[in-house]
């Protein structure tokens, strides 16, 4: 999952005027970022047999943290205690979100894992909107989950399903904390520091799980590819897209994450899903898009005339 999952369609997005770059280019940037994220997750699954799940998480977070520290060179002085607590909590949420998600995709296909994970941010969106229409979209998402269960959660592995739900809960916490950190640190400084915390937290388990394999050149190369695909590249593409399109449009496009994940799982990991499971994924995507549109409409009504 990308470092920029704070941008996914779960908070009530503020409508921003599109830039001059053109809608087609912006859409291409968003879809490129989504493809990068989900194919990065597929690369992570390829690492599991060599490093273990914890080892793959450590590689991804450590390399991403180093890259962001080099690029951002965050200032360490001038921040109060509340800012450091926010950055630390943000890092813990990031570590938990990635660890639980990678545990999930070791046990269940990538598409269903992302679909179940999206329910956490979707729930946050529904509760924050407090509108009847949002609850209707939440009901559609639950119908999708129920339909996914009709294919048999035993087929999906109940432990993997539980990990995906846990990752969704951590994702919701990540979104809330990211807003707090963004208000206390300039630029991407808070993100760089939070990534560093996440890397340090996951490092002991990663070393135990991966051992000397973490230093193998092929493994390091895959880890670097994972850090770029799941963090650096999508972060850049998404920021470029946000300069060219309204936030609500961006969020709708990002709601297609489960579909992109299903495609990545099929192409890279040869994971095939039943028609019933694909229908369930479509229902959750529709619910996510609907919730985004309700929040965007509510935000427009609250704007001063």
N, C-alpha and C positions, 0 to 999 in steps of 0.2 A: 504494500500500500504506500501511496506517495506521502511525502512530507506534507504536501499541500492538501490533505484531505479536509483541512479546515474550510476549504472552498466548496465542498460538496453540498448538494441541495438539501440542507437540513435546517439551516437557520433562515429566518425570514429575510430574503435578500432584498437589499435596497436597489431600486431601479436606477441605473446610471446611464447616461447618454452614450450611445455607441460612438466609437472613434471613427476616423476617416479610413481605416484600413480595409473596410469592406467586409460584408457578412460572410462571404464564401471563405475568405482567408481565415476569419475568426473561427468558423465552424471546423475548418481543417485543423487548426491549432488545438481546439478542444478534443476532437476525436483522436488526434495524434497523441495528446497527453494521456487519454484514456487507454489507448492501445499500448502505450509505453508502460503504464502502471500494471495492467493485467498480464501482459507478456513478461513483465518483470516478476510477477508472482509465479508464473509458470517456470521461469528460470530458477526461482527459489526452490520449487519442488524438485527440480533436477539436482539441486545441491544436497537435498536431504540424505540420500544414501551415502554421501561422502562425509558430511559434517554433522549430521543429525539436525533436528529442527532448531535447537538452541544455538548450534554453531552457525547455521545460516542466518538467524536473526542477528547474532553478534557481528558477523561479517558485514551484513547490509548496513546496520546502524553505525558501526565503527567507521567504515569507509565513508559513509555519507556525512558523518560528523566531522571527520578530518577535512573532507572536501569543503564543507560549508564554513568551517573555522578558518580555512585558508582564504576563502573568497570573501567572507564577511569581516574577519578580524574583529570580533565583537569587543566593545569596551567593557572592562570589568569593574571600573570605578564609577561612582555616582549613582548606584542603584540602592534603594532602601530594602529593608527586610521583606516587605510584602512582595516586592518585585522578584526577589530571589526565591521566595516560597512559591510564587506563581510559576516561575520557570522550572523549579524542581518538580512540582505537581504535574506540569505539562510534560516533562520528560518521563515521569512515571507512567502517565497515561499513554504516551507514545510507545514505551517499552511494553506495556501490557497489551496494547492493541495489536502490535506486530507479533508478539509472542503467541497470543491466543489465535490470531488469524493463521499463522503458519502451522500451528498445531492442528487447526481445522483442515487446512488444505492438504495435510499429510494423510487425512483420513477420509475426506469426502471430495467429490469433484469441485473444481474451482468455481464454476457457475453457481451451483447451489450455495457454496460457502459465502460468496459475495452477496447473493440474494438474501440469505439469513442475516448477514452482518449489517446490511443496509437498514434492517428494521430498527436498529438502535437509533441512528440519526433520524429516521422517519418518525419514530416515537417522540423524539425531542422536538421535531417540527410541529407535530400535532399538538403536543402539550403547550408549546409556546404560542401557537396561533389561537387556541381556545375558541375555535369556530366549528359549527356543526358540520360544515362541508369537509373540514379536515378529518373529523371523526369518520365521515363516510369513506374517505380515502384510506384511513387506517383499517376500516372493515374490509376493504378490497385487498389490502396487503395481507391481512389475516386469512382471507379466503385463499390467497396464493400459497401461504404457508401450509394451510390445511390440505390443499391440493398436492403440494410437495410431499406431505406426509402420506398421501394416498399411494404414492409409489413405494412407500415403506421407509420410515426413518431408520429401520434396521438395515436397509440396503445402503443408506447414507452413512451409517455408523452413528449411534446415539451420542457417543463421546465427541465425535467430530462436530455434530450439530450443536452440542452444548458449548464447545469452544467457539463456534461461529457466533452464537448468541452472546457469549462473553465478550468477543471482539467487538460486537455491535455496541454493547454497553460502554466499553472503553472508548469507542469511537465518539459516542455522544459526549462523554466526559472530556475527551480531547477537544471537541468543538468549543465547548464552554470555556475551557482553560485557554485555548488559543486566542480567544477574543481578549481575555484578561492580559495575557502576555503581550499581545500586539499593542495594547495601550500603554505598556510600561517600558518597552524597549524599542529603540529606533530600528527601522528597516527589518532585516531578517536576523538581527542579533539574538532576540529571544529564542527564535527557532534553532539557531546554531547552538546556543547554550543548552536548550532542552534536549537536542539530539545528543549532546555530549553526556548529559545525565543518563539518557536512555542507554547509550552505549556502555557506560560504566556499570549500570545496574545489570545488564544482560551479560556482561563479560565473564563473570565467574562460571555461570552455567554453560556459556558457550565454549569456554576452554575445557570444561569437564566433558561436554558432549562431543566436541569436535577434535580436541587434542591437537596433535602435531599436524593433522590433515589441514588445519586452518592456514598453515604456512606453505602448503604445496602450491607451486606456481599456477597450475591449472585451476585450483580451487580459488586462489586469490583473484585470478582473472575473471572467473564466474562471479565472485563476490563484487568485484568492481563493476562488472556489467549490471549486476543486480542493483547496486547503489545508484548507478546512472539511470537505469530504466525506471526504477521505482521511486526515485527521489529527484535527482538533478534535472533530467530532461522534462518530466511532466511539470515540475515546478516552474521552469522557464516558459514552457509552452502555455501553461494556464495563465500566468501573469501577462503574457503577450496578448492572449485572447481577451482577458478582462479589460484591456485598453481599447478593444475594438467592438465590444458588444455589451448589451445590458446584462446586469448580474443575473436576473431571473432567467434569461435565455441561456446563459452559461450553465446555470443550475439544472435546467431541463435537460440539456445535452449530457451533463455529467450523470444524470439519472440512468443513462444507458449502461452504466458500469457492469451490472450483472450480465447483460447481453454480450458485452465485449469480453468479459471473463469467461463466459461459456465458449465463445469462439477461440480464445487463447487456450483453454483447456482441451478443446477438440484438436486444434492444429498442433500444439506443442506436446501435449501429454496424452493424446489419443483417448480422451475421456468422452464417451458418448452418453447422451441423456435420452430418456424416453420422451414421447410427445407430451405426456402428462407433466413431467418435470419442466419442460420448456414452456408449457402453458402457464404453470405456476410462476415461473420467472417473469414472463410477460405481465402477469397481473401485478406483481410487486413493482415492476418498472412503471406501469401505468399509475399505480398508487403514489409512487414517489414524485412523478411528474405532476400529478394532480395536486398533491400537497404543496409543491413549489409554487404552482400557479395561484392557489388560494392565498398563500403567504404574500406573494408579489402583489396581488390585487388588494389585500388588506393594507400593505405598506403604501400603495398609491393613494388609498383613501385617507390615510393619516397625514399625507403630505400637505403643507399649508398651501392654500390657493393664492 
